[in-house]
Amino acid sequence: MSTTVLVSGASGFIAQHVVKALLDKNYNVVGTVRSAAKGDNLVELFADKKFSYEIVADIGAEGAFDQALKNHPEVTVFLHTASPFHFQVTDIEKELLLPAINGTKNALSSIKKYGPQVTNVVVTSSYAAMFTFSREGDNTLVNSEESWNPVTWEESLANPLIGYCASKAFAEKAAWEFLEKEKPNFKLTTVNPSYVFGPQAFASSIGDLINTSSEILYSFLKLKAGDDVPEHMGKFADVRDVADAHLVAFEKPEAAGQRLLLSSESFVTQSILNILNEEFPSLRGKIPVGAPETVEEQLVSSSKIDNEKTRDLIGKPLIGLRESVVDSIEQILSVKKNLHD
């Protein structure tokens, strides 16, 4: 009999890839979604009898996951991918910090109460829980699986971006604290990706508003040849590697108790512009060229990542920026073309 995995927030960008990877490996999957419409859409997309869904309207509500676990005593692995990720907020504490923290605490409390058979829990955290926001441009800093974002509650209220980063750190800390205090039956692993690029699990998911990380790539297609090049620097991971890491997190015993730092390489805006101009003749002359030769000198001022421990656990090379950008943009362009045909 195959293992049953519960995936919270199953309609999310990363979560859809996780569910796909699980179904491909013959796991039974129960996804939680906010509405029947979202659930029915996923049933149609996955078209697999091994997938079913439960409605959890508000992950921040106490006991949010109680009923889903009561309904599925066969669940032995719980992947908690649900968390708010957007910057259109007016109240940082109410819309970002508390939902992320309470959503994580609620999931773990429900598992302890109603899922004593659950052996492994994986929480989707973020590189934002590991980095120091003000030092991302400091090339003397090396972040690893042991690093923590030192942000305080007060600092987190400064703006939505810092608030989002803080929400990931506070929610992950809450998870490890729960493990320490409550001593549940399950083992915990976190997956901490940097910016996540890559194609959507289903091309039909591409609309005017796609997930926040992919929006960075999408925004390049909206630039005109003469536009100024927006400055951006960050670390990147491909969504397919991030999804695989969620499976490694519970399949490999040595991943228990670990934080998996998913980052393939660093990038600046110019890195992506170069790839687009080199790989997509149809975009040449329509988007900025920028200063192609400046990538290396820009990257020199980026903080570093040492994630050898994670790479060893994953056991295969991580997808590079070029492949990820090409796959993402090819998908977006083909959908746009089909819409206009």
N, C-alpha and C positions, 0 to 999 in steps of 0.2 A: 504494500500500500504506500502510495507516495506521500511525502511530507506536505502539510498545509501551512502556507505562509500568509500572514495578514500584512498588507501594505497600506498604511494610512496615507491619506492624501493622494489616492491612486491616479487622479487625473492630471497631476503635475508633470512638468517637462521631464525631470529625472525619473520620477515614479513610473511613468509609462514605459520608459526603457527598462526599468527594473522588472516590472511585471512581464514584459516581453521576454527578458532573459530567463526569468523563472519558468514561464510557460514552455520556453524552448527546452528547458532541462527537466520538463515533466513534473514540476511542482504543481500542486493545487494552490490557487491564489484567491484570497478574499480581499478585495480592495475596499477601503472606506472612501466615501465621497460625500459632498455636502447636499446633494439632491438626487432624486430619482432620474432626472433628465441627464445629469452627468454620468450616473451609473449605467443607464441604458445606452448612452453613447459609447461608453467603454466596452460594454458587452458586444455591441455591433462591430467596433474596431478590432477587438482581439479575436472575435469569432472562435472562441475556444471554450468547450464545456468545462474545462478545469478552472475557468474564471467566474467568480460571482462577486456581488457587492453588498455592502451594508451602508446605510445612511448614518453619518455622524455630522449633524448640521453645524455644530460649533465645537471645535476641539478644545476651546478654552473653558467650556462648561464642566463643572465637577461631574465625575462619573460618565464623561462623554463616551468612553469606549466600553462601558460595562455591558451594555446589551449586545454589542457586536461579539464580544468574547463569550457571553452566555450562549449566544446562538451558534457559536463555533468552538465546541470543546475539543475539536480535532486540531486546532491551531497550535503549533509548537515553536514557530518562529514569528517574531513580530518586527517588521521594519517600519520605523516611524519616520516617514519622509515629510509629513505635513507640517508646514510652518509658514507664517506670512512672509512674502518677499516682494515688496513694492515700496516706492518712496512717496506715493501720493497720500500722505498722512497729515492730519492736523494736530493729533495728540499722540506723541511718540510713546509715552508710557502705556496708554490705553490701547493703541492700535498695533504697536510692535513689540514692546518689552513683555507686557503681561500675557498676551496670547501665546508668544513663543515659550515662555517659562511655564505657564499653566498648562499649555497643550502637552508639553513633555512630561510634567509631573502627573497630569491626569492619565496619560497613557500608561506610565509606569505603575501608578496606583491601581488602575483597572487590571493590569496584568497580574499584579501581586494578589489581588482579591479574587479575580475570576479566571485567571489563566495559570493556575499552579503547574500545569503541564508544559508551559512555555519554557524552553531551555535557553534560547538566545534572543536578545533584543539588539537591534541595530538602529542607532539614531543618526539621521542625516544632520550633521552639524555643518561647519564651514571653516575655510581658512580664516574667515573673519573672526573666529574664536581663538585664533592662534597668533595673528599678526599684531603689530603695534602701529595703529593708524598713522601716527605722525612720522613714523620712521620707514615707511615703504620706499622712500627715496634715499635710504641710507645704505650704501653698499658694504658697510662694515657689519651689518646685521644679518645673521643667519637664523632663519626659523626652521624648526623641526617638529616632529610629532610631540615633543615635550613642551613646546612653546605655548604660552597663553596670552591672550589680549588683556592688557592691564587696565582697561577702561573702567571707570567708576560709574555708579548709577547717575550721579550728578552730571558727569561729562557726557553721558549717553543722551541727555536731553537737549544737547546743543543743536542738532539738526537730524533729519531723517536718515541720512547716510550713516552717521556715527551711531544713531539709534538702532539701525538694522544690524550693524556689526556687533554692537553690544548685546543685542537680543540673542544672537547666536552664542556668544560667550556665556551669558547668564543662563540660557536654556541648557547648554551642555554641562556647565558646572552643576546645575540643579540635578541633572541625570546622574552624574558621578556621586554627588552627595546622597541622593536617594539610595544608590547601591550600598554606600558605606553605612548609612543609618538603618535602612530597612532590611538589609541582608536578604533579598528575595532569592528565589530558586534559580533565576536566570543569570546568564553571563551577558555583559554589555560590551559593545564595540561602537565607536563612532566613525563616521565617514566625513572627512573635512575637505571638500573640494574648494578650489579657488574659482575664478570665473569659469562658468561651464558653457562651452560652445558645442556645436555639433548639430546634426539634423534632428528634426522632430521625429518621434517614433512613427508618426503617421503624417504624411504630407498634408492631409486634410485639417490638421491642427493649426496650420499656418493661417493667420488672419491678420488684421491690422495691428492687433496687440498680441505679440508673442511674449514668451517668458523674458524676464528682465535682463538676464545675461545675454540671450540671443538678440535682444533689442539693440545691443551695441553693434553687432554685425549688420543687422537690418538697417541701422541708421546710416551706414556707409552708402547704401543704395539710394539714399535720399539726398546725398550731397551732389552738388553741381561742380563741373570742372574748375570753375574759378573760385570756389568756396575756400575759406580758411580751413586748415586741417585742425580738428579739435585735438587737444593734447590729452592723451590717456596712457597710463602705464599700469600693468597688472600681471598676474600669473594666470595661467590657463590650464584647464583639463577638458578632455573630450567627454561628452555625456555617456558614451558607450563604455568608457573606462570607469566612470563613476558608478554606472549601473553594475558592472562586473564586480567592483569593489564591495558593493552591498552583499553580493553572494559570497565572495571570499570571506567577508566579515563573520558569517555564521558557519560556512562550510569548513573552514580551516581552524582546527582547535587552537592553533598558536595565535590566531587573530583575536581571541577573547581577551577583553581588558585593554585592547589597543585603540589608539586613535590613528586612523589611516589618512594621511595627508596626500590628497590627490592634486598634483600639479605636474604638468609635463614640461612646460617652459615659460619664460617671461615674454611679454610682448609690449610694444608701444603701438600707438595708432598707425605709425608709419609701417610697421611690420605687416599689418593687415592690408593697408593700401598697396604695398608692394605685391602681395599675393594676388590681390584682385586685378591689378593692372597686368601682371604677368600671366595669370591663368584664365582670364575672361576677356577675350578680344572684344566682346560685345559691350563691355563697360569702358573700354579705353576711349578717352576724349569726353566721356560723360561724367567721370568722377575725378577728383583732384589727383595729381601725381605726387605732390608734396616734395620732399627731399629724400629720394630713395636711399642715398648713401649714408644717411645719418642714424640708421637703426642701431648699429653697434655702439656708437658714442652715447646714444640715449639710454641704452640698456645698462651701460656701465654704472649708472647712478641708481640702479634698482637693488633692493634688498635681495638676499639669496635664500634658497631653500635647500635643505638637506632632507630628502625623504627616501633615503635608501632602504630604510626598514619597510616602508610601505611598498616600494617597488619590488623588493624581495618577496613579500607576501603575495603580491599580485602575480608575480612570476612570468610576466611577458612585457615587452616594451610598450610604453604608453604612446598613444596616437599623438603625432606632432601637430603643430599649429597649422601648417599648410594643408594637410589632409583634412583636418577638422573644418577649416574655413571653406575650402573648396566644396566639401560635401554639404555644408550648411547653405552656402550661397547657390549652389546648383539646384538644391531643393526649392529654395525660395523663388529663384528665377523661373523654374519649370512650372511652379504653381501660378505665378503671376502671368506667365505666357498662356497657360490653359484658361485662366480667367478672362484673358483678352481675346482669345481665339474665337 
